[in-house]
Amino acid sequence: MEQKAYYHLPGLFEFYDLYKVFLPLFREHREYFYDWCEIGSVYGAPCDCIWGGGRVGFGDADPGEVLALMKEYGISARLTFSNSLLKKEHLADRKCNALCAMFENSGDVPGGVIVTSDLLLEYLREKYPGFYFVSSTTKVLTDVRDCVKELDREEFRYVVPDFRLNKVLTECGLTEAQKAKVEFLCNECCWFDCYDRKNCYENVSRKSLGENVADHVCVSPDAAKGYRFSDAMKNPGFIGIRDIQETYLPKGFRHFKIEGRGLGSAIVLEFLLYYMTKPEYQLKVREEIYLDSMLDIF
């Protein structure tokens, strides 16, 4: 039996309109897409969530409609609550708690929460036991030993290491149980030699808390260019579809995260085409979404 790759896709709230068009195509025309891949989850957070992290939230889709869409297609909805600077008083936030109450029991497929803060993790485990939990890449776990310790924590179903461990972890003798929990960040465009990544994420956490802080100044030599998928493909940590098929799946790794919450629908569509769509159908899928959806999503 061929092993499946499970993609965890960006923009649960941010790109709701895109998924409202893409998911029917994925279900009704499965022949357009690789049979060795599935959608493991869609992750994101609405704007103005103080528990949010990773990216400053801008999603404005109605949570009820978002949840209904995920239920309809049997896809796990993950809340990205990866703020690293939360204090006890933040745990009472009404908006974030209301979202948890809504998404905890999301039908036949359990919902998840991506977390950085252990304080939030313990609160959620006690108050919303229906969730599973994902250790966020915003922890910036660049040491293999730290990553292995994280994989051995029973609280987490999945762990997203820093992208600079993508190749290292395939060669370090992980157990099958540990491999089952690794979720690789495939398409990171961040400078591979970045020494300031953790501070960048902390800046986002402060903004999510409403602090009036200046934008973090990226230390990458190419920061002014912004995200370019073509540049991400040249990154030493990049994981492409051939890597997934020929290296990661044969070695027992199944879970792959696609970044992109801070990007536009057009570039996220390119990720869906590259990672999931057979080359001979990519133009057709692009046309279906651009021309036939009649939605102003780009």
Buried (B, 14 or more C-beta within 10 A) or exposed (E): EEEEBBBBBBBBBBBBBBBBBBBBBBEEEEEBBBEEBBBBBBBBBBEBBBBBBBBBBBBEBEBEEBBEBBBEBEBBBBBBBBBBBBEEEBBEBEEBBEBBEBBBEBBEBBBBBBBBBEBBBEBBBEEBEEBBBBBBBBBBBBEBEBBBEBBEEEBBBBBBBBBBBBBBBBEEEBEEEBBBBBBBBBBBBBBBEBEBBBEBBBBBBBBBBEEEEEEBEBBBEEEEEEBEBEEBEEBEBBBBBEBBBEBBBEEBBBBBBBBBBBBBBEEBBBBBBBBBBBEEBBEBBBEBBBEEBEEEBE
